[in-house]
């Protein structure tokens, strides 16, 4: 499946390059690359990873495990490597679970809960940003009469509409006692909250859940900021509102398990959505997409190198001094 996803990704990237009339990657316009903007894009990518680390740490601590910020950042960088370059979110979740489980062998369920909640607040943040920035710009997104943006928009409606509604309903039922008690008091409604009972321990931590949600929104916006800076870095600036309009949809479609890290999918969507709005056309759109991906993906490479050095240094010894079990 990994090889198949890689082949599909390369094929879609080739298709995007053909649409942009770029024979190969060496012909992409990078001669006037602005290093200051590129560095800022990398900084925004790092802030996105930091936000992810802080967000996950909140749920780890709610679950009774004392995880230092340094250790959370380290494991998140490890996860970012797998998320970008290997097994996607499945690999990222796996590496976090493995390292944390070695330190807390009797907390497997709580570890799983922390990862599930991390994904849930991420999904909610993406859904909110899509509703606020993307959907109101649907006319602009579909104005070039291409089927691709329209299909992508309606696919995102379906994905985020269903998953976002279910997640928001779950958060409301868990965090608002009046809703929980009402549903629990009605025998015909009680089965609706049965799957949520393992997460009822979150009720006293509503403020922390809200804090994690706000951090998640900020983290995702930093990721968008990396692509906005990438446009300036290649002297093909994209307005902030255009980035905010397209990125929630691009992220949702790129998250589908079709290619590795959305390779090819992202570039095609950038060509369709931004190609007619940039001075250098579709070629600039591909360049912005690839430079933005590189600016965020470099943190995954750092995580991979760190993981490799860590394994060489410690062998099979788990975790770190930054994690201590809470009695």
N, C-alpha and C positions, 0 to 999 in steps of 0.2 A: 504493500500500500504506500509506503514511503517513496519507493521508486516511481510508482504510478503518479503520485501527487507531484513529484519533482518533474516528471515528463510533461504532465499537463501544465504545470507552471511555466516551464521553459517554452512550451508551445504557445501559451497565451501571451507570454512576453514577446516572442517572435512576431505574433500577430499584431501586437501593439506597435512594435518597431516598424512593421510593414505599413501599418496605417499612418504612422508618422513619417514614412518615407526615409527611414534610417536603415541603412544596409546592415550595420553592426554597431555594437556599443561604443566602439572607438570613434564613431562619427558624431556622437552626442556633443553638443556645444558646451565645453567647459573651460574654454580659453580665458574667459573673463570672470572666473570664479572668485567671488568676494570672500576671503578667508574670515573676516570678522563676522559676517552673517552666518557662515558655515559653523563657526565655533559657537555662536549663539544657538543655532539649531541643535548642536550636540548638547549644549547646556539644557535646553528645553527637554530633549530626550532623556537626560539624566534626571531631571525633576519629575518627569512622568514615572520613571522607575522608582524614585524615592517615594512618591505618593503611593504607588502600589505596595511598597514595603511597609509604609506606615499604616495603610488601610488593612492589610492582612494582619499586622501585629496587633491591632485593636481586637480582632476576633480571636486571635491566639490567647491574648491575655484574658478576655472575657471567659474563655474556656478553662481558665485556671492554670495556664502555663506562662511562666515569666520569661519572656523573650526580649532580649535587649534590642535596641534599634540597630546597632551595628550588626548583630547576628541576623536580624530580619532583612537588612539590606544585602548582606552576603548571600543568604539563601534566595532572595529575590533576583539577584544578578545571576545566580546559577540557573534559576527557573527561566530567566529571560533568554538565556542561551538556548535552552530546549524549546522555548516558545517560538523563537525566531528561526532556528536552524535545524531542528530535529523533529520532534513529535508534536509540536504545537502545544496548545493548552494541556493536552493529556500528559506530555512529557514534563511540562512545567509543574503541574500538580504532583506528578510522581516524584520528582526530585525533592520537592518541599516535604512531601509526606515521608519519604524515606529518611531524610536527615532528621526531621523532627521526631519520627517514631523511634529512632535509635536512642534518642535522649529521653523520650517519654513513652516507653514500650507499653504502658498500661492505659494510654490515652488515645487509642486508635480512632474511636468514635468522635472524640472531641477534635482531633486533628482533621478528620474528614469534615466535621461541621465548620471549622474555621475556613477551610478551603471553599466549601459550598457557599458560605456567607460572603466570602471575598468575591466570588463570581457573581453572586446575587446583587451586591451593591454596584458592581461594575456594569452589570446588565441594566440596572435601574438608571445609572448615570447616563449610559449611552442612549437609553430610551428617552429620557428627559431632554437631552441635547438634541435628539432627532426631532422631538415634538416642538421644541422651541425654535430651532434654527433651520432644520431641513424642510419639514412639511410646509411651513409658510412660504418657502421658496420653490415649491414644486413646479410652478409655471416656468420660472427661469431654468430649472434643471431640465425640463423636457422641451424647451423651446426650439432645439435644433432638429426636431422631427425624426430623431433616431430612436429606434426601438430599444436600444441598450439602456439609456437612462430611465426610460419609462418602466422597463421590466425590473431594473434594479430598485427603483422607487417602490413599486408595488410588492416586490419580494421583501424589501425591508419593512414595509407596512405589515406584511404577514408575520414575519419573524418577530419583530419588536412589538407588534400589536398583541400577539398572543402571549409571548413569553413575558413581555413587560407588564401586561395586565395581570397575569397570574402571580408574578413576583410582587407587584405592588399590593395585590390583594393579600398575599401571604404576610408581607410586612405589616399591613394594617391590622390583620387579625392577631398577629403575635404582639405587636407593640401597643395596641389600644385595648386595654382590658375590657371596656364596655362592649366592643365588637366580639372579643373572644367569649365573654360570658354569655352574650346573647346567642351566638352560634352554638355554644356548648349546652345551652338550656333547651334547645329545640332538637328533639330526637331525629327529625328528618334532615336537619342541617349539620348535626354533629359529625357525620362522615366527611364533611368538607374540610374540617380542621384536623381530622385524625392524622394525616401525613405531617402536620405541623407540630404535633405534640413534642417530638424530640427537640424542637427548637424553642420550647416555651421558656427555657432558662434565660432567654434574651429579654424577657419582659422587664426585669429590673434595670436593664442596661439600655434603655431606649435612647438616652442622650448620646451614649457611645456609638450606637448604631447610626444615629443622625450625623454624628461627627465623621464616621467612616464614609457616609454617603457624600458629605460635602468634600472630603478629601478626594474621593473617587472622581467627582466632577472636576476638581482642580487638576488632578493627575491627567485625566483625559484631555483637558484643554491644553495642558503643557505639551502633550503629544501632538495635538493639532498645531500648536505654536511652532514645533520643529518643522512642519511642512510649510508654514507661512514664511519662516526664516529661510528655508531651502529655496523658495521662489526668489527671494531677494538675493540669495547667495549666487544664483545663476543668472542674475539680472533679468529675471522674468517674474516680477512681483505679482502675486495674487492677492487680491483684497482680503482682509480679515473676514468679512462677511461671506465671501465666496468659499473660503476654507471652512468656516463654521457650517455653511450650508451643505457642503458635499461630504465632509469627513465622517459624520455619524453614519451616513449611508455606505460610504466606502468601507469603513471599519466593519459594519455588519455583514456586508457581502464577502469581504476578504476573510472573515472569521469562519466561513463555511469550509468544511474539511475537504476542499477540492485541490488546493495546491499548498505548498509550504509557505507559511506566513503571508498568504495572499499574493504570492509572486504571480505576475501576469494579470491577475484580476484588477489589482490596484492601478496598474499602468493603463489598462484598457479604459477603466472608468475615468481616469484623469484625462485621457485623450478625448473621450466623448464629452466630458463635462467642461473641460477647460481649454481644449484645443482651439476653439474659435474665439477665445477671449484673451489669448496671449499673443504678443507681437510676433513671436517665432512659431506660432501655431502648435500643431500636434507634437512636434519634436520637443518643444519647450515643456509641454505637459508631461511627456515621458521623463524628461530630465528632472523636473521638479519632483516627480514621484520617486525616482530612483535615489536622488540626493536626500530627500526626506527620509526614505527607508534606511539609507546608509547612516544618517545622523542619529536615528533612533536605534538601529541595529548594532551600532558599534558598542553599545552597552551590553548587548548579548554576547558579543565577542569577548569583551572584558570579563564577563561572567564565566565564559567557557575557559578562558586562559586561567582565571583564578581557580576554577574547579579542578583543572588539570594539575596545577601547581599544588593545590591542597591535597589531592590524592597521592601525588608523588611524595609529598612531605609526610603525610600521616598514614599512608597505606590504607588499612581497613579501620583505623580509629575513627569513630563517629563524632559528629557535632563539634561544639566548641565550648570554650570557657564562658562564652557570652550567654549560654542557656543554662538556667538552673530550674530544677523542678520545685513547684510550689506544693508545700505539704498541706 
